[in-house]
Amino acid sequence: MKKNIIVFMILIILSTSFLFSNDIFTIGSEQNEGELFYPQIIKEGPDGNIYISDSKDSFIKVYSPSGKYLYRIGGKGEGPGQMKRMGAFGFDEDKKLLYFSEYFGGHSWITYMKLEGKFDSVQKLNIKRRFGLYTIINLPNDKFITKISYTGKIKKKSDHFEYRYPRAIVIIDTKGMIIKELIKTNYIDSISMIGDGADLPIPYVPKFDWVRLKDRIVFADGLSRKFKLIDLNGKNIGSILTPLPVPEKVTDTDLIKWRKLKKDSFSRRDRSWYNRFGKVVDKYKKSIYKFKPNISEMSLTPNQNILIGGAEKSGIEKTDFWLITTKGEIITSFSAKIEDITITKNFVLFKSSDEDENTIINCFSRKGTEREDLLKAIKSY
């Protein structure tokens, strides 16, 4: 009898351990149409399925709540429902539609698709400058609020070129016109040996992170512990003091490490490419920006809390995260070797990397509060 009880207890422990180890699962690793190569945006749809954009083949791939591949939407092309260059996507929950925008070189319209993948319609964009849309949210009356990027002026230096990519948060009306600009920046983002492309992103450019809180936006540039509050008319209406650390100064050692990292990456390419484009890395010996951004990402949770990722770290270091209220109060904090973490109605979703530096999409099914599920997901991982 005693022996049977011990065996029974062992079985319970093993079963519990098995269930716990399977709380978290990966998505998009199967060798078929559902394989993810360069996953970008991850969202839960109004149907409870998981939608992930893949910049490698320009499809938005759809998975069941258990992670099973179902079908894909979009794809590169000129036909209805296809795209030239992937931008962002979102959902019109009232109309049960998915919509996506395109980045520089893409179509100048927003495409609407049925959730099952059939083409619905397009909304043309009447924007005169060369642009790309990234992060796009529908508003009432078929308007959109979006982050837009433009090609800016190219400045010639003594031995290389500097590129600007102005960014703004704007509201677009039903005619595809920009009717309100809420906030804008105009930073130097990259450098090149030539004046018509092949530009290399430079390090420590101020961030452009934001979330929408009903009738206002929360904006962070990574250069302060405070996030700006801006209403939908573009008026500054206050700030949120966060628990983020003060931004650190950029040092000569930081730039030396950056140049070495880039040179190691360039060494995998042919010498002629390096001589024409890659050697621009040696021209950047003094940082344009004095401070490192203290934020790597931010997202809004279903309970209208803000999930913040701290300063970007190297692949071997953990990133600090905070879940805070809109008053800046800490709900919880943790550190992990992950990125792009999102809390949705039913899931905690985040990216990690394997030993070959391939991106892995991890999913944890929610069962409790945002704090509980967030910490359980990271513990499971």
Phi and psi in degrees as a GROMACS rama.xvg file:
@    title "Ramachandran Plot"
@    xaxis  label "Phi"
@    yaxis  label "Psi"
@TYPE xy
-61.1178  -40.0567  LYS-2
-63.8121  -39.9771  LYS-3
-64.6491  -38.3562  ASN-4
-64.4216  -42.6346  ILE-5
-63.0209  -43.7006  ILE-6
-61.9757  -42.3265  VAL-7
-62.2766  -41.6363  PHE-8
-65.9873  -39.0011  MET-9
-62.5804  -41.5702  ILE-10
-62.9347  -38.958  LEU-11
-63.8303  -44.3344  ILE-12
-62.4195  -44.7709  ILE-13
-64.604  -40.826  LEU-14
-64.1909  -44.0822  SER-15
-62.4613  -42.2632  THR-16
-63.129  -40.0233  SER-17
-64.0257  -44.1886  PHE-18
-63.1419  -41.6997  LEU-19
-65.6684  -41.195  PHE-20
-68.1874  -19.7372  SER-21
-101.803  10.5031  ASN-22
-61.3896  -32.6006  ASP-23
-112.674  138.344  ILE-24
-138.221  161.499  PHE-25
-100.506  156.859  THR-26
-125.917  137.986  ILE-27
83.8723  22.8124  GLY-28
-96.423  -10.7186  SER-29
-70.1009  148.822  GLU-30
-86.5991  69.8098  GLN-31
-154.388  -158.831  ASN-32
-60.9079  -22.193  GLU-33
-87.0751  3.03993  GLY-34
-68.8465  136.344  GLU-35
-99.569  129.468  LEU-36
-102.231  -60.0164  PHE-37
-128.172  73.0833  TYR-38
-64.8011  139.425  PRO-39
-116.006  -87.4564  GLN-40
-90.6014  136.952  ILE-41
-123.139  126.889  ILE-42
-142.756  154.099  LYS-43
-94.8603  129.92  GLU-44
-82.7372  167.5  GLY-45
-64.6422  -14.9569  PRO-46
-89.981  0.991639  ASP-47
86.99  -4.43144  GLY-48
-82.3148  165.442  ASN-49
-105.621  127.87  ILE-50
-114.584  129.421  TYR-51
-134.749  125.249  ILE-52
-84.5343  140.262  SER-53
-122.695  111.102  ASP-54
-71.0211  -14.2764  SER-55
-68.1592  -47.3605  LYS-56
-117.785  6.56303  ASP-57
62.3793  30.6003  SER-58
-106.737  148.325  PHE-59
-97.8852  113.825  ILE-60
-99.0369  138.68  LYS-61
-113.257  133.111  VAL-62
-129.15  149.533  TYR-63
-71.9593  168.448  SER-64
-59.5933  -17.9502  PRO-65
-95.2455  1.31774  SER-66
94.2633  6.14696  GLY-67
-77.8065  133.309  LYS-68
-67.3141  134.371  TYR-69
-110.859  -57.9629  LEU-70
-167.453  179.853  TYR-71
-135.945  155.421  ARG-72
-125.159  140.019  ILE-73
94.8558  -120.202  GLY-74
95.1339  155.193  GLY-75
-74.6428  133.037  LYS-76
161.271  -176.676  GLY-77
-107.41  -7.84679  GLU-78
-76.5368  172.15  GLY-79
-57.3944  129.017  PRO-80
83.6457  2.43262  GLY-81
-104.702  169.857  GLN-82
-135.976  155.683  MET-83
-91.5484  -38.8227  LYS-84
-150.105  116.616  ARG-85
-61.6391  135.133  MET-86
-116.871  -107.016  GLY-87
-124.429  167.592  ALA-88
-144.73  161.707  PHE-89
-159.184  -169.132  GLY-90
-132.336  139.331  PHE-91
-97.6551  98.1848  ASP-92
-68.518  -31.2408  GLU-93
-66.794  -41.527  ASP-94
-92.2039  -1.98287  LYS-95
55.313  50.3173  LYS-96
-125.256  151.253  LEU-97
-104.553  139.662  LEU-98
-127.905  149.54  TYR-99
-140.459  150.557  PHE-100
-112.184  176.341  SER-101
-130.252  156.701  GLU-102
-93.9135  -170.313  TYR-103
-49.486  132.123  PHE-104
86.5575  -0.63158  GLY-105
-94.3818  -175.683  GLY-106
-68.1982  148.321  HIS-107
-94.219  56.6354  SER-108
-157.034  165.661  TRP-109
-103.96  129.361  ILE-110
-100.702  133.552  THR-111
-104.545  136.111  TYR-112
-129.796  147.489  MET-113
-65.9949  152.654  LYS-114
-61.5443  -28.0134  LEU-115
-80.2016  -1.5017  GLU-116
108.358  -0.133481  GLY-117
-85.7161  144.835  LYS-118
-65.3494  139.303  PHE-119
-113.583  -61.2005  ASP-120
-168.982  177.373  SER-121
-131.849  153.837  VAL-122
-119.639  112.862  GLN-123
-70.1043  150.234  LYS-124
-112.396  125.217  LEU-125
-100.957  72.2912  ASN-126
-119.063  120.433  ILE-127
-75.4059  -36.7244  LYS-128
-77.4944  157.996  ARG-129
-69.2295  127.603  ARG-130
-144.775  168.286  PHE-131
-145.15  141.746  GLY-132
-105.015  134.125  LEU-133
-145.565  126.379  TYR-134
73.4148  106.898  THR-135
-139.336  129.45  ILE-136
-130.168  128.98  ILE-137
-76.6415  144.812  ASN-138
-113.644  168.761  LEU-139
-57.1521  154.707  PRO-140
65.2345  31.4787  ASN-141
62.8713  25.0441  ASP-142
-92.4494  167.617  LYS-143
-132.286  147.652  PHE-144
-114.67  131.567  ILE-145
-149.646  156.651  THR-146
-91.8473  123.658  LYS-147
-116.467  140.886  ILE-148
-116.929  144.489  SER-149
-121.899  158.592  TYR-150
-81.7953  130.798  THR-151
-109.19  -163.135  GLY-152
-74.5529  144.258  LYS-153
-105.724  125.359  ILE-154
-106.919  129.298  LYS-155
-85.4959  124.881  LYS-156
-96.4164  -173.663  LYS-157
-63.3876  -36.7049  SER-158
-137.716  15.033  ASP-159
-164.261  -175.579  HIS-160
-124.174  147.016  PHE-161
-110.619  137.076  GLU-162
-114.086  135.886  TYR-163
-108.843  141.686  ARG-164
-128.748  87.1054  TYR-165
-58.1466  143.25  PRO-166
-129.314  151.9  ARG-167
-153.629  154.916  ALA-168
-102.04  122.256  ILE-169
-132.091  162.309  VAL-170
-110.592  129.994  ILE-171
-111.257  133.036  ILE-172
-91.0781  -174.308  ASP-173
-68.9486  -15.4743  THR-174
-91.7689  2.52638  LYS-175
80.0439  16.1013  GLY-176
-97.5759  144.893  MET-177
-77.4832  116.465  ILE-178
-105.887  -13.6244  ILE-179
-155.455  132.212  LYS-180
-108.219  118.57  GLU-181
-89.958  -39.8622  LEU-182
-158.048  148.662  ILE-183
-146.545  155.533  LYS-184
-134.545  164.973  THR-185
-148.615  61.7035  ASN-186
-87.5869  153.665  TYR-187
-75.5013  123.614  ILE-188
-107.501  -29.4727  ASP-189
-153.298  168.914  SER-190
-135.109  159.509  ILE-191
-154.608  160.728  SER-192
-82.2487  -16.7111  MET-193
-124.835  166.884  ILE-194
-98.7042  14.7559  GLY-195
-140.445  39.7345  ASP-196
128.354  -168.384  GLY-197
54.9606  38.2115  ALA-198
-84.8024  146.912  ASP-199
-105.819  122.73  LEU-200
-59.8764  136.32  PRO-201
-94.4658  158.613  ILE-202
-82.4786  158.633  PRO-203
66.4521  26.3996  TYR-204
-67.3422  136.19  VAL-205
-52.9007  148.207  PRO-206
-78.7934  168.357  LYS-207
-140.519  75.0631  PHE-208
-110.739  141.091  ASP-209
-158.404  156.616  TRP-210
-137.604  154.438  VAL-211
-99.4592  127.74  ARG-212
-113.74  84.8607  LEU-213
54.1384  -101.558  LYS-214
-99.178  23.4229  ASP-215
-154.358  166.126  ARG-216
-122.192  152.397  ILE-217
-109.301  123.555  VAL-218
-122.403  138.376  PHE-219
-133.996  134.285  ALA-220
-107.72  0.743634  ASP-221
79.5228  6.95513  GLY-222
-109.535  11.889  LEU-223
-155.434  164.54  SER-224
-83.5212  -9.72729  ARG-225
-98.6817  138.831  LYS-226
-100.796  136.67  PHE-227
-78.2736  145.866  LYS-228
-110.919  124.78  LEU-229
-131.948  131.815  ILE-230
-81.5417  175.372  ASP-231
-76.4103  5.36973  LEU-232
-102.795  0.334393  ASN-233
89.2101  7.92093  GLY-234
-85.6129  134.425  LYS-235
-74.0058  119.795  ASN-236
-117.971  16.0614  ILE-237
138.619  -159.767  GLY-238
-156.342  165.59  SER-239
-120.309  122.28  ILE-240
-84.3402  119.009  LEU-241
-100.285  167.362  THR-242
-84.0836  9.12057  PRO-243
-60.571  147.786  LEU-244
-71.5512  161.065  PRO-245
-66.1993  138.634  VAL-246
-56.2527  140.554  PRO-247
-87.5477  152.605  GLU-248
-74.3189  146.658  LYS-249
-79.9729  131.434  VAL-250
-110.645  166.459  THR-251
-61.0608  -35.9703  ASP-252
-62.5617  -37.8319  THR-253
-59.4562  -44.3228  ASP-254
-70.2231  -35.3364  LEU-255
-61.9804  -44.0416  ILE-256
-63.8629  -40.8745  LYS-257
-63.6748  -44.6487  TRP-258
-62.8405  -40.8274  ARG-259
-63.5065  -43.2754  LYS-260
-60.4041  -43.5408  LEU-261
-68.0885  -40.5996  LYS-262
-63.6862  -39.0188  LYS-263
-62.1217  -37.6781  ASP-264
-69.6205  -40.9685  SER-265
-67.3343  -27.1054  PHE-266
-62.0037  -17.94  SER-267
-80.7542  -11.0299  ARG-268
-97.5736  170.724  ARG-269
-75.2448  157.554  ASP-270
-63.1195  -36.0046  ARG-271
-64.2778  -36.2331  SER-272
-65.2673  -43.3044  TRP-273
-63.1972  -43.4044  TYR-274
-62.4794  -32.4232  ASN-275
-87.7485  -38.7061  ARG-276
-120.205  -47.39  PHE-277
-66.7652  -28.3575  GLY-278
-69.9823  -3.96538  LYS-279
-62.5887  -21.6632  VAL-280
-59.5406  -31.1097  VAL-281
-73.8296  -14.94  ASP-282
-80.5597  -19.2772  LYS-283
-96.7954  82.5036  TYR-284
-107.289  -8.16078  LYS-285
-131.777  125.147  LYS-286
-68.4604  134.395  SER-287
-67.2292  -32.6738  ILE-288
-107.983  135.352  TYR-289
-81.0109  -24.1315  LYS-290
-125.357  151.917  PHE-291
-86.4706  134.108  LYS-292
-58.1058  139.436  PRO-293
-95.3933  15.195  ASN-294
-138.105  142.057  ILE-295
-113.313  -24.9795  SER-296
-165.522  160.518  GLU-297
-154.297  146.768  MET-298
-149.305  159.563  SER-299
-99.2474  140.147  LEU-300
-97.9583  166.477  THR-301
-57.2667  -29.8561  PRO-302
-88.186  13.8069  ASN-303
63.4812  33.9413  GLN-304
-97.3789  167.884  ASN-305
-116.454  125.831  ILE-306
-102.126  121.084  LEU-307
-117.408  133.495  ILE-308
-100.469  132.254  GLY-309
-75.023  -164.507  GLY-310
-53.7783  142.593  ALA-311
-63.2124  137.957  GLU-312
-119.556  167.773  LYS-313
-70.6511  167.59  SER-314
-60.2856  -21.8089  GLY-315
-94.1119  -5.46472  ILE-316
-104.996  154.357  GLU-317
-85.9859  148.251  LYS-318
-97.0883  141.627  THR-319
-85.7875  140.549  ASP-320
-130.374  148.696  PHE-321
-134.285  136.21  TRP-322
-106.874  117.299  LEU-323
-127.294  160.841  ILE-324
-81.3466  172.276  THR-325
-73.1439  -1.6301  THR-326
-99.3907  0.626409  LYS-327
89.0599  5.63972  GLY-328
-78.2191  135.668  GLU-329
-76.4473  125.746  ILE-330
-90.6286  -44.2082  ILE-331
-164.068  165.449  THR-332
-146.324  156.934  SER-333
-164.075  171.075  PHE-334
-128.275  140.376  SER-335
-161.356  155.791  ALA-336
-88.6878  66.7441  LYS-337
-139.649  175.23  ILE-338
-153.44  168.57  GLU-339
49.3732  51.0095  ASP-340
-85.3372  136.839  ILE-341
-137.941  138.487  THR-342
-106.705  123.874  ILE-343
-113.544  -172.384  THR-344
-58.6662  -41.4605  LYS-345
-118.51  -4.93362  ASN-346
-140.197  157.666  PHE-347
-111.645  121.9  VAL-348
-122.406  136.969  LEU-349
-157.949  163.288  PHE-350
-102.456  144.892  LYS-351
-139.309  -179.445  SER-352
-128.631  144.526  SER-353
-88.4624  -174.606  ASP-354
-66.2622  -19.5011  GLU-355
-96.6285  11.2758  ASP-356
66.315  24.1282  GLU-357
-81.0885  142.366  ASN-358
-78.0795  132.877  THR-359
-116.911  133.921  ILE-360
-96.8959  120.355  ILE-361
-107.63  142.081  ASN-362
-133.507  135.427  CYS-363
-127.337  123.686  PHE-364
-77.6179  127.514  SER-365
-75.9227  146.814  ARG-366
-137.517  -15.5848  LYS-367
-133.497  -147.358  GLY-368
-74.2867  168.186  THR-369
-59.7842  -42.7927  GLU-370
-62.9976  -47.8851  ARG-371
-62.3878  -46.9562  GLU-372
-68.6333  -36.7714  ASP-373
-62.21  -48.5225  LEU-374
-69.6615  -35.4902  LEU-375
-66.1576  -40.4704  LYS-376
-61.69  -44.9502  ALA-377
-69.0655  -37.1989  ILE-378
-64.6993  -41.6356  LYS-379
-62.4495  -41.0022  SER-380
